[in-house]
Amino acid sequence: MSPTLRASLPYTLALAVLAYFGFAFFTLEINQAWFVVIGVLLAGILVPILVDVKGAADTAPVVPADFDGETATLYVGNLPYRANEDAVKELFSSYGAVINVRLMKDRQTGRRRGFGFVEVSAKDAAKMINKLNDFEFQERTLKVREAKERQEDDSQQ
């Protein structure tokens, strides 16, 4: 069952029951089974619209575009190959402010390499490491650490 359907199912059923009782009080010469059908149809149309509107309000950015506070970069390893930036951002956003997510891809194949970097608010970094290190995400156990600065190799120049 899709997450959207799972989230909207209780609302759909509640609206169907309310519509049934609402129509049942009218003394129309209609079989009561039609009231259920009308209630389910109304709920099937209204609830997805309401869930989409509510979902659009929930997807507002956690951090304003002009964030100017201290940031920290976290290394995230053992990511599932099917994970995308939005899923990782959503996971980390539940523990603090996320500025940017970069998942690494193989240059030749374009496939994800199973690790990435998440730029977060410095004040939330320690909490994210504590909560998400060894956290199971999409059937994989994440490894979350503070990222190390890339070392410049002088021998290649």
N, CA, C and O atoms as a GROMACS GRO file, in nm:
protein
  628
    1MET      N    1   0.085  -0.117   0.000
    1MET     CA    2   0.000   0.000   0.000
    1MET      C    3   0.090   0.124   0.000
    1MET      O    4   0.185   0.131   0.078
    2SER      N    5   0.062   0.218  -0.086
    2SER     CA    6   0.145   0.338  -0.096
    2SER      C    7   0.129   0.425   0.029
    2SER      O    8   0.024   0.423   0.093
    3PRO      N    9   0.233   0.502   0.064
    3PRO     CA   10   0.224   0.587   0.183
    3PRO      C   11   0.113   0.690   0.174
    3PRO      O   12   0.049   0.721   0.274
    4THR      N   13   0.089   0.743   0.055
    4THR     CA   14  -0.017   0.842   0.039
    4THR      C   15  -0.153   0.778   0.064
    4THR      O   16  -0.238   0.836   0.133
    5LEU      N   17  -0.174   0.659   0.009
    5LEU     CA   18  -0.300   0.589   0.030
    5LEU      C   19  -0.316   0.553   0.178
    5LEU      O   20  -0.424   0.566   0.234
    6ARG      N   21  -0.208   0.506   0.239
    6ARG     CA   22  -0.213   0.469   0.381
    6ARG      C   23  -0.248   0.591   0.466
    6ARG      O   24  -0.323   0.579   0.563
    7ALA      N   25  -0.195   0.707   0.430
    7ALA     CA   26  -0.222   0.828   0.507
    7ALA      C   27  -0.365   0.877   0.486
    7ALA      O   28  -0.425   0.932   0.578
    8SER      N   29  -0.419   0.860   0.365
    8SER     CA   30  -0.551   0.915   0.336
    8SER      C   31  -0.665   0.818   0.366
    8SER      O   32  -0.781   0.861   0.372
    9LEU      N   33  -0.636   0.691   0.387
    9LEU     CA   34  -0.743   0.592   0.408
    9LEU      C   35  -0.830   0.623   0.529
    9LEU      O   36  -0.953   0.616   0.515
   10PRO      N   37  -0.778   0.656   0.645
   10PRO     CA   38  -0.867   0.688   0.759
   10PRO      C   39  -0.957   0.807   0.730
   10PRO      O   40  -1.074   0.808   0.769
   11TYR      N   41  -0.904   0.908   0.662
   11TYR     CA   42  -0.984   1.025   0.629
   11TYR      C   43  -1.095   0.988   0.530
   11TYR      O   44  -1.208   1.035   0.541
   12THR      N   45  -1.060   0.904   0.434
   12THR     CA   46  -1.160   0.860   0.335
   12THR      C   47  -1.273   0.786   0.403
   12THR      O   48  -1.390   0.813   0.376
   13LEU      N   49  -1.240   0.693   0.492
   13LEU     CA   50  -1.344   0.616   0.561
   13LEU      C   51  -1.427   0.707   0.652
   13LEU      O   52  -1.549   0.692   0.657
   14ALA      N   53  -1.363   0.798   0.722
   14ALA     CA   54  -1.437   0.888   0.811
   14ALA      C   55  -1.532   0.977   0.731
   14ALA      O   56  -1.646   0.999   0.772
   15LEU      N   57  -1.486   1.028   0.619
   15LEU     CA   58  -1.571   1.112   0.536
   15LEU      C   59  -1.686   1.032   0.476
   15LEU      O   60  -1.797   1.083   0.462
   16ALA      N   61  -1.660   0.906   0.440
   16ALA     CA   62  -1.766   0.821   0.386
   16ALA      C   63  -1.874   0.796   0.491
   16ALA      O   64  -1.993   0.801   0.460
   17VAL      N   65  -1.833   0.769   0.614
   17VAL     CA   66  -1.930   0.746   0.722
   17VAL      C   67  -2.010   0.874   0.750
   17VAL      O   68  -2.132   0.868   0.768
   18LEU      N   69  -1.941   0.988   0.754
   18LEU     CA   70  -2.012   1.114   0.777
   18LEU      C   71  -2.111   1.143   0.664
   18LEU      O   72  -2.223   1.188   0.690
   19ALA      N   73  -2.070   1.118   0.541
   19ALA     CA   74  -2.161   1.139   0.429
   19ALA      C   75  -2.281   1.044   0.438
   19ALA      O   76  -2.394   1.084   0.409
   20TYR      N   77  -2.258   0.920   0.479
   20TYR     CA   78  -2.366   0.825   0.494
   20TYR      C   79  -2.468   0.875   0.595
   20TYR      O   80  -2.588   0.878   0.568
   21PHE      N   81  -2.420   0.914   0.713
   21PHE     CA   82  -2.514   0.961   0.814
   21PHE      C   83  -2.580   1.092   0.774
   21PHE      O   84  -2.697   1.116   0.804
   22GLY      N   85  -2.505   1.176   0.705
   22GLY     CA   86  -2.562   1.302   0.657
   22GLY      C   87  -2.676   1.278   0.558
   22GLY      O   88  -2.782   1.340   0.569
   23PHE      N   89  -2.653   1.190   0.463
   23PHE     CA   90  -2.757   1.160   0.364
   23PHE      C   91  -2.870   1.075   0.423
   23PHE      O   92  -2.984   1.083   0.377
   24ALA      N   93  -2.839   0.994   0.523
   24ALA     CA   94  -2.939   0.905   0.581
   24ALA      C   95  -3.050   0.984   0.651
   24ALA      O   96  -3.163   0.936   0.661
   25PHE      N   97  -3.020   1.103   0.700
   25PHE     CA   98  -3.121   1.183   0.768
   25PHE      C   99  -3.218   1.249   0.672
   25PHE      O  100  -3.327   1.291   0.711
   26PHE      N  101  -3.178   1.258   0.546
   26PHE     CA  102  -3.272   1.309   0.447
   26PHE      C  103  -3.372   1.198   0.415
   26PHE      O  104  -3.334   1.082   0.401
   27THR      N  105  -3.494   1.233   0.404
   27THR     CA  106  -3.597   1.132   0.378
   27THR      C  107  -3.619   1.119   0.228
   27THR      O  108  -3.728   1.147   0.177
   28LEU      N  109  -3.516   1.078   0.159
   28LEU     CA  110  -3.527   1.055   0.015
   28LEU      C  111  -3.563   0.910  -0.009
   28LEU      O  112  -3.536   0.824   0.074
   29GLU      N  113  -3.622   0.886  -0.121
   29GLU     CA  114  -3.662   0.749  -0.156
   29GLU      C  115  -3.547   0.678  -0.227
   29GLU      O  116  -3.562   0.627  -0.338
   30ILE      N  117  -3.430   0.675  -0.161
   30ILE     CA  118  -3.312   0.610  -0.219
   30ILE      C  119  -3.267   0.501  -0.123
   30ILE      O  120  -3.270   0.517  -0.001
   31ASN      N  121  -3.225   0.392  -0.181
   31ASN     CA  122  -3.174   0.281  -0.102
   31ASN      C  123  -3.051   0.327  -0.024
   31ASN      O  124  -2.971   0.405  -0.074
   32GLN      N  125  -3.037   0.278   0.099
   32GLN     CA  126  -2.926   0.322   0.184
   32GLN      C  127  -2.790   0.281   0.127
   32GLN      O  128  -2.689   0.346   0.157
   33ALA      N  129  -2.784   0.177   0.049
   33ALA     CA  130  -2.657   0.138  -0.012
   33ALA      C  131  -2.604   0.248  -0.102
   33ALA      O  132  -2.482   0.265  -0.115
   34TRP      N  133  -2.693   0.322  -0.166
   34TRP     CA  134  -2.649   0.434  -0.250
   34TRP      C  135  -2.585   0.544  -0.169
   34TRP      O  136  -2.496   0.615  -0.218
   35PHE      N  137  -2.629   0.560  -0.044
   35PHE     CA  138  -2.566   0.659   0.043
   35PHE      C  139  -2.419   0.624   0.068
   35PHE      O  140  -2.332   0.712   0.070
   36VAL      N  141  -2.393   0.496   0.087
   36VAL     CA  142  -2.255   0.451   0.107
   36VAL      C  143  -2.172   0.478  -0.018
   36VAL      O  144  -2.060   0.528  -0.010
   37VAL      N  145  -2.228   0.447  -0.134
   37VAL     CA  146  -2.157   0.468  -0.261
   37VAL      C  147  -2.127   0.617  -0.280
   37VAL      O  148  -2.016   0.654  -0.318
   38ILE      N  149  -2.226   0.701  -0.253
   38ILE     CA  150  -2.206   0.847  -0.268
   38ILE      C  151  -2.100   0.895  -0.170
   38ILE      O  152  -2.016   0.977  -0.206
   39GLY      N  153  -2.104   0.844  -0.046
   39GLY     CA  154  -2.005   0.884   0.054
   39GLY      C  155  -1.864   0.843   0.014
   39GLY      O  156  -1.770   0.921   0.029
   40VAL      N  157  -1.849   0.722  -0.036
   40VAL     CA  158  -1.717   0.675  -0.078
   40VAL      C  159  -1.668   0.755  -0.198
   40VAL      O  160  -1.550   0.791  -0.205
   41LEU      N  161  -1.756   0.784  -0.293
   41LEU     CA  162  -1.716   0.865  -0.408
   41LEU      C  163  -1.674   1.005  -0.367
   41LEU      O  164  -1.572   1.056  -0.414
   42LEU      N  165  -1.753   1.067  -0.280
   42LEU     CA  166  -1.715   1.201  -0.233
   42LEU      C  167  -1.582   1.197  -0.160
   42LEU      O  168  -1.496   1.284  -0.181
   43ALA      N  169  -1.564   1.097  -0.075
   43ALA     CA  170  -1.439   1.086  -0.001
   43ALA      C  171  -1.322   1.057  -0.094
   43ALA      O  172  -1.212   1.108  -0.074
   44GLY      N  173  -1.346   0.975  -0.195
   44GLY     CA  174  -1.241   0.942  -0.290
   44GLY      C  175  -1.196   1.061  -0.373
   44GLY      O  176  -1.084   1.063  -0.423
   45ILE      N  177  -1.282   1.160  -0.387
   45ILE     CA  178  -1.247   1.280  -0.462
   45ILE      C  179  -1.190   1.387  -0.369
   45ILE      O  180  -1.088   1.448  -0.401
   46LEU      N  181  -1.254   1.408  -0.255
   46LEU     CA  182  -1.212   1.516  -0.166
   46LEU      C  183  -1.085   1.487  -0.088
   46LEU      O  184  -1.000   1.574  -0.073
   47VAL      N  185  -1.070   1.365  -0.038
   47VAL     CA  186  -0.956   1.335   0.048
   47VAL      C  187  -0.823   1.346  -0.026
   47VAL      O  188  -0.731   1.407   0.028
   48PRO      N  189  -0.808   1.290  -0.148
   48PRO     CA  190  -0.679   1.310  -0.215
   48PRO      C  191  -0.646   1.457  -0.239
   48PRO      O  192  -0.529   1.496  -0.232
   49ILE      N  193  -0.746   1.538  -0.265
   49ILE     CA  194  -0.722   1.681  -0.284
   49ILE      C  195  -0.674   1.742  -0.153
   49ILE      O  196  -0.579   1.820  -0.151
   50LEU      N  197  -0.740   1.707  -0.042
   50LEU     CA  198  -0.701   1.760   0.088
   50LEU      C  199  -0.562   1.712   0.129
   50LEU      O  200  -0.485   1.788   0.185
   51VAL      N  201  -0.530   1.585   0.101
   51VAL     CA  202  -0.399   1.531   0.135
   51VAL      C  203  -0.291   1.600   0.052
   51VAL      O  204  -0.184   1.631   0.104
   52ASP      N  205  -0.318   1.626  -0.077
   52ASP     CA  206  -0.220   1.696  -0.161
   52ASP      C  207  -0.197   1.837  -0.111
   52ASP      O  208  -0.083   1.884  -0.108
   53VAL      N  209  -0.302   1.906  -0.073
   53VAL     CA  210  -0.288   2.042  -0.022
   53VAL      C  211  -0.210   2.042   0.108
   53VAL      O  212  -0.121   2.125   0.128
   54LYS      N  213  -0.242   1.948   0.197
   54LYS     CA  214  -0.171   1.937   0.324
   54LYS      C  215  -0.027   1.896   0.300
   54LYS      O  216   0.064   1.950   0.363
   55GLY      N  217  -0.003   1.802   0.207
   55GLY     CA  218   0.132   1.760   0.175
   55GLY      C  219   0.214   1.872   0.117
   55GLY      O  220   0.334   1.881   0.146
   56ALA      N  221   0.154   1.959   0.035
   56ALA     CA  222   0.227   2.071  -0.023
   56ALA      C  223   0.269   2.168   0.086
   56ALA      O  224   0.377   2.227   0.077
   57ALA      N  225   0.187   2.184   0.189
   57ALA     CA  226   0.223   2.273   0.299
   57ALA      C  227   0.336   2.213   0.382
   57ALA      O  228   0.419   2.287   0.436
   58ASP      N  229   0.342   2.080   0.392
   58ASP     CA  230   0.444   2.014   0.471
   58ASP      C  231   0.580   2.013   0.403
   58ASP      O  232   0.682   1.994   0.470
   59THR      N  233   0.585   2.031   0.271
   59THR     CA  234   0.711   2.023   0.199
   59THR      C  235   0.784   2.156   0.192
   59THR      O  236   0.880   2.170   0.116
   60ALA      N  237   0.740   2.254   0.269
   60ALA     CA  238   0.809   2.382   0.271
   60ALA      C  239   0.951   2.360   0.320
   60ALA      O  240   0.974   2.275   0.407
   61PRO      N  241   1.047   2.433   0.267
   61PRO     CA  242   1.185   2.411   0.308
   61PRO      C  243   1.204   2.434   0.457
   61PRO      O  244   1.147   2.526   0.516
   62VAL      N  245   1.284   2.348   0.518
   62VAL     CA  246   1.310   2.357   0.660
   62VAL      C  247   1.400   2.476   0.689
   62VAL      O  248   1.387   2.541   0.793
   63VAL      N  249   1.492   2.504   0.598
   63VAL     CA  250   1.589   2.610   0.616
   63VAL      C  251   1.568   2.712   0.506
   63VAL      O  252   1.557   2.675   0.389
   64PRO      N  253   1.563   2.840   0.540
   64PRO     CA  254   1.549   2.941   0.435
   64PRO      C  255   1.669   2.940   0.341
   64PRO      O  256   1.779   2.901   0.380
   65ALA      N  257   1.647   2.982   0.218
   65ALA     CA  258   1.753   2.981   0.117
   65ALA      C  259   1.870   3.069   0.158
   65ALA      O  260   1.983   3.044   0.116
   66ASP      N  261   1.846   3.170   0.237
   66ASP     CA  262   1.952   3.262   0.276
   66ASP      C  263   2.010   3.226   0.415
   66ASP      O  264   2.046   3.314   0.492
   67PHE      N  265   2.017   3.096   0.444
   67PHE     CA  266   2.071   3.050   0.573
   67PHE      C  267   2.216   3.094   0.584
   67PHE      O  268   2.297   3.066   0.496
   68ASP      N  269   2.250   3.165   0.692
   68ASP     CA  270   2.386   3.215   0.707
   68ASP      C  271   2.450   3.173   0.839
   68ASP      O  272   2.549   3.231   0.882
   69GLY      N  273   2.394   3.073   0.903
   69GLY     CA  274   2.452   3.024   1.029
   69GLY      C  275   2.567   2.928   1.002
   69GLY      O  276   2.603   2.903   0.888
   70GLU      N  277   2.624   2.876   1.110
   70GLU     CA  278   2.733   2.780   1.099
   70GLU      C  279   2.679   2.648   1.044
   70GLU      O  280   2.570   2.605   1.082
   71THR      N  281   2.755   2.586   0.956
   71THR     CA  282   2.713   2.458   0.900
   71THR      C  283   2.819   2.352   0.927
   71THR      O  284   2.935   2.383   0.954
   72ALA      N  285   2.776   2.228   0.920
   72ALA     CA  286   2.867   2.114   0.931
   72ALA      C  287   2.829   2.017   0.820
   72ALA      O  288   2.713   2.009   0.780
   73THR      N  289   2.926   1.943   0.773
   73THR     CA  290   2.902   1.844   0.668
   73THR      C  291   2.916   1.706   0.729
   73THR      O  292   3.017   1.675   0.792
   74LEU      N  293   2.814   1.624   0.708
   74LEU     CA  294   2.814   1.487   0.760
   74LEU      C  295   2.835   1.390   0.645
   74LEU      O  296   2.778   1.406   0.537
   75TYR      N  297   2.916   1.289   0.670
   75TYR     CA  298   2.933   1.178   0.576
   75TYR      C  299   2.827   1.075   0.609
   75TYR      O  300   2.808   1.040   0.726
   76VAL      N  301   2.757   1.025   0.508
   76VAL     CA  302   2.655   0.922   0.527
   76VAL      C  303   2.693   0.803   0.441
   76VAL      O  304   2.692   0.812   0.318
   77GLY      N  305   2.727   0.693   0.505
   77GLY     CA  306   2.769   0.573   0.433
   77GLY      C  307   2.666   0.463   0.444
   77GLY      O  308   2.574   0.467   0.525
   78ASN      N  309   2.685   0.362   0.359
   78ASN     CA  310   2.598   0.244   0.352
   78ASN      C  311   2.456   0.281   0.313
   78ASN      O  312   2.359   0.220   0.359
   79LEU      N  313   2.443   0.382   0.228
   79LEU     CA  314   2.311   0.422   0.178
   79LEU      C  315   2.261   0.320   0.078
   79LEU      O  316   2.340   0.264   0.003
   80PRO      N  317   2.131   0.294   0.075
   80PRO     CA  318   2.077   0.208  -0.030
   80PRO      C  319   2.097   0.274  -0.166
   80PRO      O  320   2.088   0.397  -0.177
   81TYR      N  321   2.123   0.195  -0.267
   81TYR     CA  322   2.147   0.251  -0.401
   81TYR      C  323   2.022   0.317  -0.458
   81TYR      O  324   2.032   0.404  -0.545
   82ARG      N  325   1.905   0.277  -0.411
   82ARG     CA  326   1.780   0.336  -0.462
   82ARG      C  327   1.743   0.466  -0.390
   82ARG      O  328   1.650   0.535  -0.432
   83ALA      N  329   1.815   0.501  -0.283
   83ALA     CA  330   1.784   0.624  -0.208
   83ALA      C  331   1.817   0.746  -0.294
   83ALA      O  332   1.917   0.747  -0.366
   84ASN      N  333   1.732   0.847  -0.285
   84ASN     CA  334   1.758   0.971  -0.358
   84ASN      C  335   1.776   1.086  -0.259
   84ASN      O  336   1.758   1.069  -0.138
   85GLU      N  337   1.811   1.203  -0.312
   85GLU     CA  338   1.839   1.318  -0.227
   85GLU      C  339   1.719   1.358  -0.143
   85GLU      O  340   1.734   1.394  -0.026
   86ASP      N  341   1.599   1.351  -0.202
   86ASP     CA  342   1.478   1.391  -0.128
   86ASP      C  343   1.453   1.300  -0.007
   86ASP      O  344   1.418   1.348   0.100
   87ALA      N  345   1.470   1.169  -0.026
   87ALA     CA  346   1.447   1.075   0.085
   87ALA      C  347   1.547   1.096   0.197
   87ALA      O  348   1.511   1.092   0.315
   88VAL      N  349   1.673   1.120   0.161
   88VAL     CA  350   1.776   1.144   0.263
   88VAL      C  351   1.750   1.277   0.333
   88VAL      O  352   1.765   1.287   0.455
   89LYS      N  353   1.712   1.378   0.257
   89LYS     CA  354   1.683   1.508   0.316
   89LYS      C  355   1.565   1.498   0.413
   89LYS      O  356   1.568   1.556   0.521
   90GLU      N  357   1.462   1.424   0.374
   90GLU     CA  358   1.346   1.407   0.462
   90GLU      C  359   1.385   1.337   0.592
   90GLU      O  360   1.340   1.375   0.699
   91LEU      N  361   1.469   1.235   0.583
   91LEU     CA  362   1.514   1.163   0.702
   91LEU      C  363   1.591   1.256   0.795
   91LEU      O  364   1.563   1.261   0.914
   92PHE      N  365   1.688   1.328   0.742
   92PHE     CA  366   1.772   1.414   0.826
   92PHE      C  367   1.694   1.535   0.877
   92PHE      O  368   1.722   1.585   0.986
   93SER      N  369   1.597   1.583   0.800
   93SER     CA  370   1.519   1.701   0.841
   93SER      C  371   1.438   1.676   0.967
   93SER      O  372   1.403   1.771   1.038
   94SER      N  373   1.408   1.551   0.996
   94SER     CA  374   1.331   1.523   1.117
   94SER      C  375   1.415   1.543   1.243
   94SER      O  376   1.361   1.542   1.354
   95TYR      N  377   1.546   1.562   1.228
   95TYR     CA  378   1.633   1.581   1.344
   95TYR      C  379   1.700   1.718   1.345
   95TYR      O  380   1.777   1.748   1.436
   96GLY      N  381   1.672   1.802   1.245
   96GLY     CA  382   1.731   1.935   1.244
   96GLY      C  383   1.728   1.996   1.105
   96GLY      O  384   1.665   1.945   1.013
   97ALA      N  385   1.798   2.109   1.092
   97ALA     CA  386   1.798   2.186   0.968
   97ALA      C  387   1.896   2.127   0.867
   97ALA      O  388   2.014   2.106   0.899
   98VAL      N  389   1.847   2.100   0.746
   98VAL     CA  390   1.929   2.046   0.638
   98VAL      C  391   1.945   2.154   0.531
   98VAL      O  392   1.847   2.211   0.484
   99ILE      N  393   2.069   2.181   0.493
   99ILE     CA  394   2.096   2.282   0.392
   99ILE      C  395   2.108   2.219   0.254
   99ILE      O  396   2.051   2.270   0.157
  100ASN      N  397   2.182   2.107   0.244
  100ASN     CA  398   2.209   2.048   0.114
  100ASN      C  399   2.236   1.898   0.129
  100ASN      O  400   2.288   1.854   0.232
  101VAL      N  401   2.201   1.820   0.027
  101VAL     CA  402   2.230   1.677   0.023
  101VAL      C  403   2.298   1.646  -0.111
  101VAL      O  404   2.248   1.684  -0.217
  102ARG      N  405   2.413   1.578  -0.104
  102ARG     CA  406   2.484   1.536  -0.225
  102ARG      C  407   2.511   1.387  -0.214
  102ARG      O  408   2.586   1.343  -0.127
  103LEU      N  409   2.451   1.309  -0.303
  103LEU     CA  410   2.477   1.166  -0.308
  103LEU      C  411   2.573   1.140  -0.423
  103LEU      O  412   2.552   1.188  -0.534
  104MET      N  413   2.677   1.064  -0.396
  104MET     CA  414   2.782   1.042  -0.494
  104MET      C  415   2.740   0.937  -0.598
  104MET      O  416   2.675   0.838  -0.567
  105LYS      N  417   2.780   0.964  -0.723
  105LYS     CA  418   2.751   0.873  -0.835
  105LYS      C  419   2.881   0.833  -0.902
  105LYS      O  420   2.978   0.909  -0.901
  106ASP      N  421   2.882   0.715  -0.961
  106ASP     CA  422   2.995   0.669  -1.039
  106ASP      C  423   3.003   0.750  -1.168
  106ASP      O  424   2.902   0.772  -1.233
  107ARG      N  425   3.122   0.795  -1.204
  107ARG     CA  426   3.138   0.881  -1.322
  107ARG      C  427   3.105   0.808  -1.452
  107ARG      O  428   3.046   0.866  -1.542
  108GLN      N  429   3.144   0.680  -1.462
  108GLN     CA  430   3.120   0.608  -1.587
  108GLN      C  431   2.976   0.560  -1.602
  108GLN      O  432   2.917   0.574  -1.709
  109THR      N  433   2.921   0.503  -1.496
  109THR     CA  434   2.788   0.442  -1.508
  109THR      C  435   2.675   0.535  -1.467
  109THR      O  436   2.561   0.516  -1.510
  110GLY      N  437   2.704   0.637  -1.385
  110GLY     CA  438   2.600   0.727  -1.337
  110GLY      C  439   2.517   0.668  -1.223
  110GLY      O  440   2.423   0.731  -1.176
  111ARG      N  441   2.553   0.549  -1.178
  111ARG     CA  442   2.479   0.485  -1.069
  111ARG      C  443   2.531   0.537  -0.935
  111ARG      O  444   2.647   0.576  -0.923
  112ARG      N  445   2.444   0.537  -0.837
  112ARG     CA  446   2.482   0.584  -0.703
  112ARG      C  447   2.584   0.488  -0.642
  112ARG      O  448   2.583   0.368  -0.668
  113ARG      N  449   2.672   0.546  -0.561
  113ARG     CA  450   2.782   0.469  -0.503
  113ARG      C  451   2.756   0.424  -0.361
  113ARG      O  452   2.838   0.352  -0.304
  114GLY      N  453   2.643   0.464  -0.300
  114GLY     CA  454   2.609   0.416  -0.166
  114GLY      C  455   2.657   0.505  -0.053
  114GLY      O  456   2.652   0.466   0.063
  115PHE      N  457   2.703   0.626  -0.086
  115PHE     CA  458   2.739   0.720   0.019
  115PHE      C  459   2.716   0.862  -0.030
  115PHE      O  460   2.698   0.885  -0.150
  116GLY      N  461   2.715   0.955   0.064
  116GLY     CA  462   2.693   1.094   0.027
  116GLY      C  463   2.726   1.186   0.142
  116GLY      O  464   2.778   1.144   0.246
  117PHE      N  465   2.695   1.312   0.122
  117PHE     CA  466   2.725   1.415   0.221
  117PHE      C  467   2.600   1.499   0.244
  117PHE      O  468   2.530   1.535   0.149
  118VAL      N  469   2.575   1.531   0.369
  118VAL     CA  470   2.459   1.611   0.407
  118VAL      C  471   2.512   1.734   0.481
  118VAL      O  472   2.575   1.721   0.585
  119GLU      N  473   2.484   1.851   0.426
  119GLU     CA  474   2.524   1.975   0.492
  119GLU      C  475   2.410   2.018   0.582
  119GLU      O  476   2.296   2.035   0.538
  120VAL      N  477   2.442   2.035   0.711
  120VAL     CA  478   2.339   2.062   0.811
  120VAL      C  479   2.381   2.180   0.898
  120VAL      O  480   2.495   2.225   0.893
  121SER      N  481   2.287   2.227   0.977
  121SER     CA  482   2.318   2.330   1.076
  121SER      C  483   2.414   2.272   1.178
  121SER      O  484   2.395   2.160   1.226
  122ALA      N  485   2.517   2.348   1.212
  122ALA     CA  486   2.620   2.299   1.304
  122ALA      C  487   2.562   2.261   1.440
  122ALA      O  488   2.609   2.166   1.503
  123LYS      N  489   2.460   2.334   1.485
  123LYS     CA  490   2.403   2.304   1.617
  123LYS      C  491   2.325   2.173   1.617
  123LYS      O  492   2.304   2.114   1.723
  124ASP      N  493   2.280   2.125   1.500
  124ASP     CA  494   2.205   2.001   1.491
  124ASP      C  495   2.291   1.881   1.455
  124ASP      O  496   2.244   1.767   1.461
  125ALA      N  497   2.416   1.902   1.417
  125ALA     CA  498   2.501   1.795   1.364
  125ALA      C  499   2.522   1.683   1.465
  125ALA      O  500   2.508   1.566   1.431
  126ALA      N  501   2.556   1.716   1.588
  126ALA     CA  502   2.582   1.613   1.689
  126ALA      C  503   2.458   1.529   1.715
  126ALA      O  504   2.466   1.407   1.731
  127LYS      N  505   2.342   1.594   1.720
  127LYS     CA  506   2.217   1.521   1.744
  127LYS      C  507   2.188   1.425   1.627
  127LYS      O  508   2.145   1.312   1.649
  128MET      N  509   2.212   1.472   1.505
  128MET     CA  510   2.189   1.386   1.388
  128MET      C  511   2.282   1.266   1.388
  128MET      O  512   2.240   1.154   1.356
  129ILE      N  513   2.407   1.287   1.424
  129ILE     CA  514   2.503   1.176   1.429
  129ILE      C  515   2.456   1.074   1.533
  129ILE      O  516   2.456   0.954   1.506
  130ASN      N  517   2.418   1.122   1.651
  130ASN     CA  518   2.373   1.030   1.757
  130ASN      C  519   2.248   0.952   1.718
  130ASN      O  520   2.238   0.833   1.746
  131LYS      N  521   2.153   1.020   1.655
  131LYS     CA  522   2.026   0.955   1.623
  131LYS      C  523   2.034   0.866   1.498
  131LYS      O  524   1.969   0.762   1.493
  132LEU      N  525   2.114   0.906   1.398
  132LEU     CA  526   2.109   0.838   1.270
  132LEU      C  527   2.224   0.742   1.244
  132LEU      O  528   2.216   0.662   1.150
  133ASN      N  529   2.331   0.746   1.324
  133ASN     CA  530   2.436   0.647   1.307
  133ASN      C  531   2.382   0.512   1.353
  133ASN      O  532   2.325   0.501   1.462
  134ASP      N  533   2.400   0.411   1.273
  134ASP     CA  534   2.345   0.275   1.295
  134ASP      C  535   2.193   0.272   1.288
  134ASP      O  536   2.130   0.182   1.343
  135PHE      N  537   2.134   0.369   1.219
  135PHE     CA  538   1.989   0.375   1.199
  135PHE      C  539   1.955   0.294   1.074
  135PHE      O  540   2.025   0.303   0.973
  136GLU      N  541   1.848   0.214   1.081
  136GLU     CA  542   1.809   0.136   0.964
  136GLU      C  543   1.721   0.221   0.873
  136GLU      O  544   1.616   0.271   0.913
  137PHE      N  545   1.766   0.236   0.749
  137PHE     CA  546   1.700   0.320   0.649
  137PHE      C  547   1.690   0.240   0.520
  137PHE      O  548   1.791   0.205   0.461
  138GLN      N  549   1.568   0.212   0.477
  138GLN     CA  550   1.542   0.134   0.356
  138GLN      C  551   1.622   0.004   0.357
  138GLN      O  552   1.688  -0.030   0.259
  139GLU      N  553   1.615  -0.066   0.468
  139GLU     CA  554   1.676  -0.198   0.487
  139GLU      C  555   1.829  -0.196   0.488
  139GLU      O  556   1.891  -0.300   0.466
  140ARG      N  557   1.890  -0.080   0.513
  140ARG     CA  558   2.036  -0.070   0.526
  140ARG      C  559   2.067   0.005   0.656
  140ARG      O  560   1.991   0.092   0.697
  141THR      N  561   2.177  -0.030   0.719
  141THR     CA  562   2.219   0.037   0.842
  141THR      C  563   2.315   0.150   0.807
  141THR      O  564   2.425   0.126   0.758
  142LEU      N  565   2.270   0.272   0.832
  142LEU     CA  566   2.350   0.390   0.795
  142LEU      C  567   2.470   0.406   0.885
  142LEU      O  568   2.468   0.369   1.003
  143LYS      N  569   2.574   0.463   0.829
  143LYS     CA  570   2.692   0.506   0.905
  143LYS      C  571   2.702   0.656   0.886
  143LYS      O  572   2.724   0.704   0.775
  144VAL      N  573   2.687   0.730   0.994
  144VAL     CA  574   2.688   0.876   0.988
  144VAL      C  575   2.802   0.927   1.076
  144VAL      O  576   2.812   0.895   1.194
  145ARG      N  577   2.889   1.007   1.014
  145ARG     CA  578   3.005   1.066   1.082
  145ARG      C  579   3.021   1.209   1.034
  145ARG      O  580   2.964   1.249   0.932
  146GLU      N  581   3.099   1.286   1.108
  146GLU     CA  582   3.134   1.418   1.058
  146GLU      C  583   3.232   1.398   0.943
  146GLU      O  584   3.327   1.321   0.955
  147ALA      N  585   3.210   1.468   0.834
  147ALA     CA  586   3.295   1.452   0.716
  147ALA      C  587   3.432   1.512   0.741
  147ALA      O  588   3.446   1.614   0.808
  148LYS      N  589   3.533   1.446   0.686
  148LYS     CA  590   3.669   1.497   0.696
  148LYS      C  591   3.697   1.584   0.574
  148LYS      O  592   3.642   1.561   0.466
  149GLU      N  593   3.782   1.685   0.592
  149GLU     CA  594   3.819   1.770   0.480
  149GLU      C  595   3.900   1.688   0.380
  149GLU      O  596   3.981   1.602   0.418
  150ARG      N  597   3.877   1.714   0.252
  150ARG     CA  598   3.949   1.644   0.146
  150ARG      C  599   4.097   1.687   0.151
  150ARG      O  600   4.127   1.806   0.156
  151GLN      N  601   4.186   1.590   0.149
  151GLN     CA  602   4.329   1.618   0.152
  151GLN      C  603   4.380   1.644   0.012
  151GLN      O  604   4.353   1.568  -0.081
  152GLU      N  605   4.455   1.752  -0.004
  152GLU     CA  606   4.518   1.783  -0.132
  152GLU      C  607   4.647   1.701  -0.142
  152GLU      O  608   4.728   1.701  -0.049
  153ASP      N  609   4.665   1.632  -0.253
  153ASP     CA  610   4.782   1.547  -0.274
  153ASP      C  611   4.886   1.626  -0.350
  153ASP      O  612   4.867   1.656  -0.468
  154ASP      N  613   4.999   1.661  -0.284
  154ASP     CA  614   5.103   1.742  -0.346
  154ASP      C  615   5.186   1.665  -0.448
  154ASP      O  616   5.250   1.726  -0.533
  155SER      N  617   5.186   1.533  -0.441
  155SER     CA  618   5.269   1.454  -0.532
  155SER      C  619   5.217   1.452  -0.675
  155SER      O  620   5.291   1.414  -0.766
  156GLN      N  621   5.093   1.491  -0.699
  156GLN     CA  622   5.036   1.488  -0.834
  156GLN      C  623   5.064   1.616  -0.909
  156GLN      O  624   5.032   1.623  -1.028
  157GLN      N  625   5.122   1.718  -0.847
  157GLN     CA  626   5.145   1.844  -0.916
  157GLN      C  627   5.280   1.852  -0.978
  157GLN      O  628   5.315   1.952  -1.040
   0.00000   0.00000   0.00000
